[in-house]
């Protein structure tokens, strides 16, 4: 058994995602059994996801979002183009200026 403790901010986001999935399911008029069947997961697993249990596998989450037709919303998750902090760190490691050419052209040397 792991001693890993989920940071509170992460746990809150997982709960929020579970609530959003539940709302999406209810808006479609589906029961837990309906969505679990469409996603190919156990109903207890779906219930754990909706309750925001942090131990629920990410694959289950992605599959349930797919079954709801919400999988396209995942395209923005961890998109490297929107990672401003990562981009800044990467830019800070780039050379500050271009290096000198090792061979000087002497086409005008008479």
Secondary structure, 3 states (H helix, E strand, C coil): CCCCCCCHHHHHHHHHHHHHHHHHHHHCCCCHHHHHHHHCCCHHHHHHHHCCCCCCCHHHHHHHHHHHCCHHHHHHCCCHHHCHHHHHHHHHCCCCCCCCCCCCCCCCCC
